[in-house]
Amino acid sequence: MKLEDRINDQIATSPYVSRDLSWVMFNYRVLDQAIDDKRNLFERLKFLAITSSNLDEFFMIRVGSLYNYLDYGKERIDYSGLRENPFRKKLLTNVKEFVLKQNRVFIDLLSPMFDENGLKIETYDGLSDPEKEIVNTYFHETIYPMLTPMVYDNYHTFPLLMNQRLIFGVVTQNPKNKKDVNKLSFIQIPKNLPRFFEIYRDDQVIFVPIENIIRGNIEILFRNVDILSVTLFRVTRNGDFTLEESDDIEANFLEELQLKLKTRKTGRVVRIQIEEGYDTWMINLLKRRWELDDDNIFTIKRGNLIDFTSFFQIVSHPELKDRLPRAHPPVPPMNYPEQGKDKIFDILEERDVLLHHPYNSMEPVLELIEKAAEDPHVLAIKITIYRLARDSRVSNALLKAAENGKHVSVLFEVKARFDEENNLKEALKLQKAGCFVIYGISSLKTHTKLLMIVRQIDGKVTTYVHMSTGNYNETTSRLYTDLGLMTTNKIYARDLSEFFNVITGHSQPDTYQYLITSPDDMRKKLIKMIRNEAENARNGKPAGIVIKINSLEDKATIEEFYAASQAGVRIKLIVRGICCLRPGRVGLSENIEVYSVVGDFLEHSRIFYFHNEGKPKVYAGSADIMVRSFERRLESLFLIEADILKKQAINILYYNLKDNVNRYQMNEDGTYTRKVSADGEPIFNIHEEFFKITRKKVTKAVLF
């Protein structure tokens, strides 16, 4: 049997799906949105850009992590059963197939639509003489002063080539000495220049890639030498690092973090994207230098672009951005129709409110924090922060609260991937203002999203609580689907008070009533609820599980799902991205169905439903079913107790299972099939239907 056949056989027979191969399948589902002819060109370009951004992060983190094993001789066995080297080859082969499809989508489907939509991506040679004069002036006045050719030879060390930066490799020769060795120079294109230079041609917006302008003027940088070849490429470096933290956080911790951030710029190269027709002498030199082989080289056809993330510039262009569909205005929360800043404290004292973003605005949460910052009766604000918006209203309100003399405690996760620098800056600003700032807990990453406000009037103390599946980020709340529970229920208040004492001090928690937290209890308690459903099924009682999460990877929990399926429990899992569980396998998981919803909004909410003999237990929170969520993060799930809010959460699951526009079903082999409406069946798009939600519709939702 050939090696490739043995690898495929191993993958097919494993009871688990590879985490990384599953992620590639997820990016195919995102690419489907760029293929969908029901979307206009600008929506499709946006999704194509997202696939490219996703792939960049995947190489930096997941492929980077794989190379941590390879480079240091550590053993690694993937969930598929493959060792590190054969898995690397399989993974990179699959990604290359994806990239080929990604490029065909651009060349064959999207590029032909440009003219009719009033835009064009133009080559340097395709410009008219007056247009060339304009771009040449731009080159001489703006680009040229910023370029620094860096030669590599016996007298010059190999330069630092930056992560995810377009780079020209230029091979030259001295015409007076043909026997002299070739010289290789690198020109890095500055990242603080727009990718496209924009000009107008009649009723079209012309986008000229900056690399085309530089290539058209390249001889200016290499006077009196022969240019043998000019090759455009881009490198991706390992961005995965493990931060070792001391038990007592001190100033050197922050210094260490700042040092680690720099490794993203100098980490080992894991991918080279390069235009076809590249100089083979140059690429062989780079492969030797960076210890790469052909599997790491991703060739892009001439006429295509390296790095589709540049399309964000096109879809946000002032002349074109209105071509993207207008966002539907948010609707009032179902249990808070009289939404208003002046009433927020009074409303929460009489009822709980469940917010479903982006269908409901994040405004009530922002108003609660902003009003608390100004209210003279508020004594304290405690909050966990993972990601903030730029110029964050949350951060500004906390600063205002500190200025007004209130006690403000902030557990600020400065290790939130790719947001470390912004979070560090915001955390230091809050600390200088007098807030009590904690920069993380030991080696754990704080991923939970919790807020607590303590208020006293006439001797009566009321605690206002907000618990969420998403970040305190007003920007992403308009793009991600998330749930947030606002309440003054004393049990939630006690649980959160206990939780904050644990994470800000040296305290061991009592038993929480409505919270489940990690790293101590979450896996154990979820498994207990799964086993309870299995026991009910074995005893002939009704049983069922429906869970909506972003990723499913924890082996121990997957094994419990398999056991429950074999006991007769019907299990429906809505997993947006990575899913390592294999559904529908005879004798293993016949009662398990796995779905994924990918569409206009990024599905980010986590909801856990257990039938519990007709008395459902429903939780929501920050955690996915992943080893990192259970063992290496501070996470929380909160029980949804109020009856109408519980029905609202159940209806969210019901709608996700009913969708016939954005829903995919996972097959036993790890592939996915898009669900489409049958003949005569009405279209049901959850990203539209949730704007139409009513109390009557919610009460009719049934899962089993």
TORPAFI-438752 format. One line per 10 residues: number of its first residue (from 1); for each residue x, y, z of C-alpha. Coordinates in steps of 0.05 Angstrom, whole numbers. Layout:
// TORPAFI-438752
NUM) X Y Z | ...
This chain:
// TORPAFI-438752
1) 0 0 0 | 27 69 -18 | 44 118 37 | -12 165 16 | -62 108 18 | -38 86 87 | -45 158 112 | -116 164 84 | -135 96 113 | -109 116 181
11) -150 180 179 | -213 144 156 | -210 90 210 | -195 135 269 | -254 148 316 | -233 221 318 | -226 274 265 | -161 314 263 | -169 383 294 | -128 416 240
21) -159 379 181 | -227 396 211 | -207 470 212 | -190 466 137 | -261 440 125 | -287 500 164 | -249 548 119 | -281 514 59 | -349 532 89 | -327 604 94
31) -303 600 21 | -372 576 3 | -398 645 20 | -351 675 -32 | -378 625 -83 | -451 637 -67 | -481 673 -127 | -539 699 -84 | -489 747 -54 | -463 808 -91
41) -390 817 -111 | -371 858 -50 | -399 808 0 | -362 753 -37 | -297 792 -36 | -305 803 39 | -312 729 52 | -253 713 6 | -212 762 48 | -236 728 111
51) -212 660 85 | -144 690 73 | -142 722 142 | -163 656 173 | -108 620 136 | -55 669 160 | -74 657 232 | -78 582 220 | -6 580 195 | 20 626 250
61) -13 586 306 | -31 515 286 | 23 501 235 | 71 541 280 | 52 496 338 | 66 434 295 | 135 461 279 | 148 470 353 | 146 394 357 | 184 382 293
71) 240 432 307 | 253 408 378 | 246 334 364 | 183 325 406 | 134 269 392 | 64 287 371 | 7 241 351 | -52 275 318 | -124 255 334 | -123 220 267
81) -68 175 293 | -13 204 249 | 56 221 274 | 83 291 265 | 119 283 198 | 66 246 157 | 14 292 188 | 52 354 166 | 53 328 94 | -21 311 95
91) -41 378 126 | 0 420 78 | -25 380 19 | -97 392 40 | -83 466 50 | -52 471 -19 | -116 442 -49 | -155 494 -11 | -111 551 -37 | -119 526 -108
101) -195 530 -100 | -189 598 -66 | -149 625 -125 | -197 596 -176 | -255 630 -141 | -221 697 -150 | -197 687 -222 | -257 649 -250 | -316 676 -210 | -302 744 -180
111) -253 779 -227 | -302 775 -287 | -353 813 -245 | -308 874 -233 | -325 915 -295 | -400 912 -285 | -390 933 -212 | -349 995 -227 | -279 973 -208 | -217 942 -236
121) -151 915 -208 | -101 941 -259 | -30 921 -276 | 23 975 -285 | 28 960 -360 | -48 966 -366 | -47 1039 -345 | -53 1095 -395 | 6 1144 -401 | -29 1198 -359
131) -46 1145 -306 | 26 1120 -306 | 49 1191 -294 | 3 1195 -233 | 27 1129 -203 | 100 1145 -219 | 94 1210 -182 | 64 1171 -123 | 123 1123 -127 | 176 1178 -128
141) 144 1221 -74 | 116 1170 -26 | 139 1098 -39 | 211 1107 -61 | 235 1144 2 | 207 1086 44 | 241 1029 7 | 306 999 32 | 339 947 -13 | 377 898 31
151) 432 858 -3 | 453 789 22 | 524 767 4 | 590 751 37 | 594 821 66 | 522 830 89 | 484 786 138 | 417 757 119 | 365 811 133 | 304 803 178
161) 245 791 131 | 182 810 168 | 121 766 180 | 64 773 129 | 98 828 90 | 102 830 14 | 174 825 -6 | 211 829 -73 | 271 783 -82 | 315 814 -135
171) 374 776 -166 | 426 822 -198 | 494 817 -230 | 550 866 -243 | 552 877 -319 | 627 892 -316 | 643 825 -283 | 599 769 -311 | 641 718 -272 | 620 751 -206
181) 568 712 -165 | 496 733 -168 | 473 781 -114 | 406 774 -79 | 371 835 -51 | 305 841 -14 | 256 899 -16 | 202 896 38 | 139 935 20 | 121 980 79
191) 59 957 116 | 36 1028 131 | 22 1042 58 | -46 1022 27 | -42 958 -13 | -76 992 -72 | -65 1060 -102 | -133 1086 -124 | -148 1127 -186 | -212 1141 -225
201) -224 1123 -297 | -291 1148 -323 | -341 1113 -278 | -292 1061 -252 | -249 1059 -190 | -181 1032 -210 | -141 995 -157 | -67 989 -174 | -30 940 -128 | 29 974 -96
211) 74 916 -117 | 57 931 -190 | 79 1003 -181 | 144 983 -149 | 157 930 -202 | 146 981 -256 | 199 1026 -226 | 246 972 -198 | 306 993 -241 | 310 1058 -203
221) 332 1019 -142 | 386 980 -179 | 426 1028 -222 | 485 1005 -264 | 473 931 -250 | 436 878 -290 | 370 854 -260 | 366 779 -274 | 299 766 -239 | 246 800 -196
231) 203 754 -152 | 147 774 -105 | 136 732 -43 | 109 733 28 | 130 694 89 | 88 670 148 | 125 658 213 | 109 616 274 | 68 659 321 | 53 605 372
241) 87 613 439 | 74 589 509 | 80 644 561 | 113 619 625 | 87 662 682 | 111 666 754 | 62 652 810 | 66 723 835 | 56 772 778 | 107 828 779
251) 136 879 732 | 182 829 697 | 120 791 674 | 99 850 632 | 169 857 605 | 169 783 587 | 103 790 550 | 129 849 510 | 191 808 493 | 149 749 470
261) 108 793 424 | 171 808 385 | 181 734 369 | 123 737 321 | 167 781 277 | 227 734 281 | 196 665 291 | 213 608 244 | 183 611 175 | 128 561 163
271) 101 584 95 | 126 621 33 | 73 648 -15 | 108 663 -81 | 88 682 -152 | 97 630 -206 | 159 636 -250 | 200 650 -188 | 276 650 -189 | 297 578 -171
281) 365 599 -146 | 332 647 -97 | 280 598 -73 | 331 544 -61 | 371 592 -20 | 310 610 22 | 291 537 32 | 360 521 58 | 362 583 101 | 294 569 133
291) 297 492 132 | 236 485 87 | 216 439 31 | 168 443 -27 | 109 428 19 | 118 497 50 | 120 534 -17 | 52 560 -41 | 56 583 -114 | 7 637 -137
301) -9 645 -210 | 13 708 -245 | -45 756 -249 | -71 733 -182 | -56 768 -117 | -14 744 -59 | -55 758 3 | -130 767 -8 | -138 805 58 | -125 867 15
311) -197 862 -10 | -219 895 55 | -192 960 25 | -237 951 -36 | -301 934 2 | -291 993 50 | -275 1043 -6 | -320 1105 2 | -348 1097 -69 | -362 1023 -60
321) -376 1007 14 | -450 1021 6 | -452 959 -40 | -448 915 21 | -517 900 49 | -539 948 103 | -540 919 172 | -610 906 199 | -622 953 258 | -624 916 324
331) -691 901 356 | -709 911 430 | -693 851 475 | -754 807 483 | -756 817 558 | -736 890 556 | -780 925 504 | -779 991 542 | -703 995 535 | -675 1061 559
341) -616 1088 597 | -656 1119 654 | -692 1054 671 | -637 1003 669 | -627 996 744 | -702 993 758 | -716 943 702 | -662 894 726 | -689 897 797 | -756 871 773
351) -735 821 719 | -678 785 684 | -660 804 613 | -628 760 560 | -593 797 504 | -581 761 438 | -529 799 397 | -527 826 344 | -603 821 339 | -606 859 404
361) -558 917 413 | -503 916 465 | -527 985 485 | -561 962 551 | -494 933 575 | -456 996 556 | -510 1040 588 | -507 998 652 | -431 1007 657 | -433 1081 638
371) -489 1097 686 | -455 1058 741 | -392 1101 730 | -432 1164 744 | -484 1140 794 | -466 1164 865 | -499 1102 895 | -452 1054 860 | -397 1029 906 | -358 980 863
381) -350 952 792 | -315 886 778 | -304 860 708 | -264 810 667 | -238 834 600 | -212 792 543 | -218 836 481 | -238 909 476 | -259 953 418 | -212 1008 398
391) -231 1072 436 | -273 1027 480 | -334 1056 516 | -324 1002 569 | -253 1024 583 | -274 1097 583 | -330 1083 633 | -283 1045 679 | -234 1104 678 | -292 1151 694
401) -314 1106 752 | -244 1107 781 | -241 1183 774 | -307 1186 812 | -277 1148 870 | -311 1081 859 | -274 1015 872 | -259 986 803 | -228 916 796 | -208 892 727
411) -181 824 710 | -149 842 644 | -126 785 600 | -65 814 566 | -51 746 533 | -112 750 487 | -81 727 422 | -66 783 372 | -96 835 420 | -39 832 470
421) -11 900 453 | -78 937 455 | -98 902 520 | -32 917 552 | -39 991 535 | -110 994 561 | -93 956 625 | -36 1003 641 | -81 1063 629 | -133 1035 678
431) -80 1020 729 | -52 1090 726 | -123 1117 737 | -128 1079 803 | -164 1016 781 | -143 950 814 | -117 913 753 | -98 839 752 | -59 817 690 | -80 744 691
441) -81 686 738 | -17 644 741 | -11 603 676 | -86 608 661 | -116 651 608 | -178 689 631 | -231 678 579 | -294 685 621 | -339 746 610 | -368 771 675
451) -389 839 704 | -413 857 774 | -437 925 798 | -451 937 873 | -500 993 889 | -528 1018 955 | -590 1061 968 | -617 1075 1038 | -576 1017 1067 | -602 967 1015
461) -547 935 973 | -564 909 904 | -515 873 858 | -525 879 783 | -495 823 743 | -480 812 670 | -454 745 644 | -438 734 571 | -414 686 518 | -378 744 482
471) -329 800 497 | -343 869 523 | -330 895 453 | -383 940 421 | -353 931 352 | -354 855 349 | -422 853 383 | -450 877 316 | -417 820 278 | -417 761 326
481) -477 723 353 | -472 721 429 | -516 716 491 | -514 760 553 | -555 752 616 | -569 814 659 | -598 803 728 | -601 823 801 | -618 752 824 | -582 742 890
491) -558 672 873 | -521 697 811 | -495 756 853 | -468 709 906 | -435 664 855 | -401 721 819 | -379 753 884 | -348 687 904 | -316 679 835 | -284 748 837
501) -257 735 906 | -224 672 881 | -191 704 821 | -169 769 855 | -148 739 922 | -125 674 952 | -191 638 964 | -219 569 947 | -291 573 923 | -351 543 957
511) -399 506 912 | -431 552 861 | -506 545 850 | -514 575 781 | -442 577 755 | -398 522 728 | -325 543 724 | -259 517 697 | -205 496 706 | -232 455 765
521) -303 432 752 | -328 445 682 | -309 380 646 | -330 339 707 | -399 372 712 | -413 370 637 | -395 296 636 | -441 284 696 | -499 315 657 | -483 274 595
531) -482 211 637 | -548 230 669 | -580 232 599 | -548 165 583 | -576 134 647 | -645 162 631 | -642 131 561 | -622 63 589 | -681 66 636 | -729 81 580
541) -738 154 599 | -737 211 549 | -666 238 538 | -632 287 493 | -574 335 487 | -567 397 442 | -504 438 447 | -482 499 407 | -407 516 411 | -350 541 368
551) -304 481 375 | -308 409 399 | -240 377 413 | -237 348 484 | -228 272 478 | -256 255 547 | -321 291 531 | -325 261 461 | -319 192 492 | -379 209 536
561) -419 232 476 | -403 165 442 | -424 126 504 | -489 166 510 | -504 155 436 | -495 80 446 | -543 84 505 | -596 114 459 | -590 188 474 | -605 233 414
571) -550 284 410 | -549 345 364 | -486 387 363 | -481 454 328 | -406 466 321 | -385 525 280 | -313 507 269 | -268 450 292 | -304 384 308 | -261 324 326
581) -322 279 340 | -342 233 283 | -418 230 277 | -462 175 248 | -411 118 253 | -445 50 261 | -435 23 330 | -402 86 355 | -442 149 343 | -506 131 305
591) -549 177 348 | -504 238 340 | -516 293 288 | -466 350 278 | -484 415 244 | -446 479 229 | -477 547 215 | -435 595 173 | -465 659 144 | -472 734 152
601) -454 734 227 | -399 696 262 | -434 645 307 | -401 654 374 | -453 638 427 | -446 575 469 | -509 541 494 | -515 474 530 | -583 439 534 | -596 375 573
611) -667 346 569 | -666 323 642 | -733 284 639 | -770 344 612 | -742 394 662 | -687 422 618 | -622 448 644 | -596 503 599 | -528 536 607 | -492 589 566
621) -423 618 574 | -353 630 548 | -327 559 542 | -321 511 484 | -311 436 493 | -235 439 487 | -177 417 530 | -154 489 535 | -223 511 560 | -225 458 614
631) -152 458 636 | -116 522 616 | -168 577 620 | -213 611 670 | -281 599 639 | -353 600 663 | -420 574 643 | -483 604 675 | -549 569 686 | -608 604 651
641) -661 597 705 | -718 645 688 | -770 606 648 | -781 655 591 | -706 665 582 | -695 590 582 | -746 584 527 | -711 639 489 | -645 600 492 | -680 536 471
651) -710 573 413 | -641 595 391 | -621 522 387 | -686 504 351 | -676 558 299 | -604 536 287 | -629 466 273 | -684 492 227 | -640 538 184 | -637 517 111
661) -593 573 85 | -531 574 129 | -530 504 158 | -483 447 140 | -487 375 164 | -423 338 181 | -414 271 148 | -382 210 180 | -319 220 139 | -309 291 166
671) -335 327 104 | -396 373 105 | -458 378 62 | -496 443 57 | -569 438 76 | -616 468 24 | -690 478 26 | -731 423 -6 | -779 439 -63 | -834 482 -36
681) -802 489 32 | -799 561 56 | -730 593 63 | -710 597 136 | -648 641 148 | -634 650 222 | -593 713 209 | -659 744 186 | -709 706 229 | -680 727 296
691) -697 799 279 | -770 777 276 | -772 739 342 | -834 744 386 | -853 716 453 | -904 672 419 | -853 641 372 | -805 628 430 | -856 590 471 | -868 542 412
701) -796 519 406 | -787 443 416 | -722 405 411 | -746 334 426
